[in-house]
Amino acid sequence: MGIASPVEPPPRPGRVLVTGAVGNVGREVMHALRAHGRLVRGADLSVNAIRAMHGDEIEAALLDYQEHDTFAAALTGCDAVFLVRPPAIAYMESTLLPFIDAALAAGVKHIVFLSCAGAATNKLVPHHAVERHLAARGVGHSLLRPGFFSQNLGVAYRRDIAEDGRLFLPAGRARVAFVDIRDVAEAAAMIFDDPAMHKNAAYDCTGPEALSFEEAARLMTEVVGRPIRYEPASIAGYVRHLHMSGLPLAQVAVQTVLHVGLRFGQSEKIDATLERLLGRRPRTLATYIRESVELWALPLAQAVRAECGFAPNG
Ligand SMILES: NC(=O)c1ccc[n+]([C@@H]2O[C@H](COP(=O)([O-])OP(=O)(O)OC[C@H]3O[C@@H](n4cnc5c(N)ncnc54)[C@H](OP(=O)(O)O)[C@@H]3O)[C@@H](O)[C@H]2O)c1
């Protein structure tokens, strides 16, 4: 009987390019990949912003999906890409799709795409075209399809909550299995550890419990220590609200489609996929709110008014 040879670890790609490296998800993917001991290069609209966030020693590249001449330098020497579609980019044909082609030409072997729940069938979301393009081009890829981020409460809705004490969105009475971005990022890092195992796979990513927005608002009220209510928006009211906040129309349209999808239970189902990938229970919404409570602190003047009944001068 021969001596069994030791099992070889699966080959890991070399350098990973993380797009959207200063955005909500990209920044956490950068942290997760570095914690896994990986060689990373961050790409975003500003090299200075990448260095300010991730340190001067980090490899940083300028990437603008609308400027194709930024693609080659960002991709050179990378074996894998974490691909984010920025919310401001609605048209894929002239942006992410050519970037995928450039990645292939540059020798990239695996792309992990941050897609979204429902993208396989919903042609109205831009991620659908990207998923199809990845499949058509035959590049090794993995799809992460999260539903609704816990972090939305601290980013997109932070101002409404901090200043008006309200969560305002067109989700009706939907329940949502809030997923924590840090868990999605950890899943991405695990995929890059063994891309062959995750080749052409798609993963729905949800948190471990589904809450209504009334329940989320109650939780915030308890943790933040002042009243926060959920105010269901009509679709027209929400479009107006986004428009008034200064978002371009294409982004207003995509964001509204994604949020209205919540009403139809798009992000309600709790899925065990992420728990299986991570080998542990994903973080709950309550964990995120407790760890981020300072995000919803009242602006100083309002806090003083609430405490003392008058506003400070200046
Ligand atoms: N929110 C959710 O619940 C949820 C759920 C599932 C999926 N998703 C998907 O997640 C994605 C958003 O991820 P995120 O929250 O990490 O986004 P994000 O925080 O907005 O990050 C996107 C990054 O890309 C940069 N960027 C903007 N325009 C660019 C361009 N032309 N070329 C290259 N980079 C550009 C942005 O820079 P600037 O900030 O300077 O513009 C930003 O740093 C979207 O596709 C969304 O549909 C979100």
The ligand as a Gaussian input file, in Angstrom:
#p B3LYP/6-31G(d) Opt

LIG

0 1
 N      -28.475000      48.420000      -0.052000
 C      -28.929000      47.173000      -0.081000
 O      -29.716000      46.731000       0.760000
 C      -28.448000      46.256000      -1.176000
 C      -28.880000      44.931000      -1.197000
 C      -28.445000      44.092000      -2.220000
 C      -27.580000      44.575000      -3.194000
 N      -27.177000      45.875000      -3.129000
 C      -26.281000      46.369000      -4.189000
 O      -25.046000      46.809000      -3.646000
 C      -24.477000      47.755000      -4.549000
 C      -24.034000      48.975000      -3.783000
 O      -22.979000      48.638000      -2.921000
 P      -22.441000      49.713000      -1.874000
 O      -23.526000      50.015000      -0.898000
 O      -21.134000      49.242000      -1.394000
 O      -22.272000      51.000000      -2.813000
 P      -21.527000      52.342000      -2.448000
 O      -21.282000      52.450000      -0.974000
 O      -22.242000      53.465000      -3.131000
 O      -20.095000      52.123000      -3.133000
 C      -19.926000      52.236000      -4.520000
 C      -18.555000      52.840000      -4.757000
 O      -18.380000      52.956000      -6.166000
 C      -17.948000      54.278000      -6.455000
 N      -18.376000      54.707000      -7.782000
 C      -19.384000      55.573000      -8.124000
 N      -19.399000      55.747000      -9.444000
 C      -18.384000      55.004000      -9.956000
 C      -17.883000      54.829000     -11.261000
 N      -18.395000      55.482000     -12.321000
 N      -16.839000      53.999000     -11.441000
 C      -16.269000      53.355000     -10.402000
 N      -16.688000      53.494000      -9.120000
 C      -17.734000      54.324000      -8.908000
 C      -18.579000      55.125000      -5.377000
 O      -17.886000      56.358000      -5.263000
 P      -18.716000      57.677000      -4.800000
 O      -19.262000      57.363000      -3.434000
 O      -17.662000      58.738000      -4.794000
 O      -19.796000      57.894000      -5.788000
 C      -18.420000      54.246000      -4.155000
 O      -17.167000      54.398000      -3.543000
 C      -25.558000      48.126000      -5.564000
 O      -25.354000      47.451000      -6.767000
 C      -26.803000      47.627000      -4.865000
 O      -27.861000      47.351000      -5.750000
 C      -27.576000      46.719000      -2.154000

